[in-house]
Every structure is written in structure tokens, then in C-alpha cells.
Amino acid sequence: MAEQRKNPAVWAIVALAAGTIIAGLAVTGGPMQGRAERRDQTRMSDIAAMSRQAHCLANAESRVDGDLSATALCPDAPRMQDPFSDAPYQVEVLDPRHLRLCAAFEQERERYPGLGEWQDDCVVIELRAGE
């Protein structure tokens, strides 16, 4: 037993294993990073659903008023508040063809590039009513 404590090879292996674990956590961010990424993915999916509903309302009902509630022609009402913080998502009418949709994201990540122009935690989407 005394021989194992003095063996530098054993300590080198222990140090290497510990260093590998620490480096892995530093690169991946650990479990907290993963949870934050999953929460942001849910928020991103909600923003995408809001965009789809806004496009449906603009096309089917020629409506760009910021109200994304379900209707007979567009029955898929999106979730309008963050399921983790209960904070409402923001919908702002910029003009008759543009809406700004916002959520409070935890991570600085690239957002869905196809939705529209991203500015911080908001995306500006272009709508064409009645097309």
C-alpha cells in the first residue's frame, strides 16, 4: 500500500483524469449550460410558432395587429409567455408589414436565421397581408 502512494505514475494518471474532467466541463459548460441551451431552444421554438401564426393571420385574414390569438382560419395559437420565467413574450407592431417578436434568452447564440432580422433578443418579421 505504501508503494502505491509513492508511485508517481499513479498520481500522474489521477492528475490527467482530473484535468480531462475539468477541461471537458470548461469546453461544454457543464450541466447548467446544457439546461440553459434547452430553455433557449424552447423559447426559440415559441418565437417560431408566433411567427407562423402571424404569417397565417396576415395571409388568411389580412391582419397585422399584434394579436396572435387563434381564429377559425388560424387555429394554432402560440404560447405567449415564457414557460420557465412566466414573463410574457413581446409582440410589437412596427408598421403594417412588420412585427417585432421578443423573448428573454439566457445565451448569446445564433438564432434561427430564416425567421427575420435579429436584434439582440428580438426578431423583426416581414408580413404581407392577403398574399
N, C-alpha and C positions, 0 to 999 in steps of 0.2 A: 504494500500500500504506500509506503514511504517513497518507493521508487517512482510511482506514478505522479506524485506531487512534484517531484524534481525533474521530471521528463519535459524538456522544452517543446518537444514535438506535440504533446498533448495540449499544452497551453497555446501553441500556435494554431492548432485546429480549432480550439474553443474560440480564440480571438477571431479567426477567419469566419467561423459560423456566425458569431455575434455581429461582425462587420457586415456580412452579407444580409442579415436580417435588417439591420439599421439602414443599409443602402436601399434595400427593397422598399422599406416604408418611406424613405425620402423620395424615391422615384415615383411611387404610386400614390403617395399621400395618405395611405392607410385607410382604415375603415370609415373614418369621418369624411374623408374626401369622396369616397365612393357613395356614401349616403347623400352628400350634398349634390353630387352629379345626378343621382337618381331623382332627387327632388326637383332639380332644374329641368330634367328631361320631362317630368310630369308637367311642369309649368310651360315648357315649350310646346308640348302636345296640346295643352289647353289654349295657348295663343293660336296654334294652327287651326284648332276647331273653331275658334272665334273668327278667324279669317275666312274659313269655309262658309260659316253661317252668314257673315257679312256679304260675301260674294253671292250666295244664294238669294238673300233678300234684295240685293241690288239688281240681280238678273230677273228674278221671278216677280218682284213687286215694285221695281224701280224705286227702292227705298234706301237712302243712305242717311240715317238719322241717329246712329249710335245705339239704337235699341236692337239687341241681338236675340230677343226672346223668340221662342218657337212660334211659328204660324202654320196655317194649313198647308201652304206651299213649301215651307222650310221648317219641317218639324224637329230638326236636330238642334235643340238649344244647347249651347256650350256651357260648361261650368264657368261661372263668372267670379269666383273667388278662389284664392289660393287654398288648397286643401291642407296645407301644413301650417300656415300662419293665420288663416281665415281673413286675410286682407283682400279687399275686392281688387280684381283686375281693372285697369283703367281703359276706358274707351273714349276717345276724343274725336269729334268731327272736326277736321281741318278745313275742308271745303266740300262742295257737292260730289267730289270724286275721290277724296282721301280720308282715311281713318288712321288714327294712331292707337295701337294696342300695346299696353304696358303690363309688365309683371316684375316683381322684385326678385331677380335671380341672385343666387349666392356666389356663383362662379363667374369669372371672366372667361368666357368661351365663345367660340364662333357659333352664331345662331343659325337657324335654317336660312340659307342664303336665298332660297326661292320665294320666300314669303313677301319680301319687300326690302326697303332700305332700313337697316337697323341703326338706331342712335341710342347708345347705352342699353337700357333695359326695355326699349320700345321699338316697335316696327311700324313703319308707315306703309299702309297698303293702298293700292290704287283700285278703285271700283268703277265699273262702267254700268250705270243703271240702264236696265232694259235691253241689254245686248244678249 
